[in-house]
């Protein structure tokens, strides 16, 4: 029983997955800091709010309940900013790296049907 657990715990895939999780959490913290400390204050400055004042920009009170439209807009902007940061700072550089490191694509040969036709024609001529 312990042998099976040891094999599971120290298998390469589990270790690699753990490392990937730690790195993903570090990248998430980095992107969150970028969005909260750089992008959102810039957006707040452009909209006239201070920092994350977007949430307070659009609020309405109906029958004693406060509806925070600005909080939704702020969450939407945060989502779009995080998605853009991931795309431009992680996905695009990774795609460029993969394109540089991968060799040229292999040249495609004839399909199976074309090969069979060539064999048939060779047998007919023989």
KALIN-V72400 format. One line per field, one symbol per residue. phi: phi as a letter, one per 20 degrees, with the letter a starting at -180 (. if undefined). burial: 1 if it has 9 or more other ideal C-beta (glycine too) atoms within 8 Angstrom, else 0. Layout:
phi: ???
burial: ???
//
This chain:
phi: .ffffffffdfgffffffffffffffffffffffffedffffffffenedmefffefdccdclndeddfffffffffffffffffffedcffffffffffeeffffffeffffffffffgffffff
burial: 000000000000011000000000001000110111001110111010100111101010000000011100110011001100111001010000000000000000000000100100000000
//
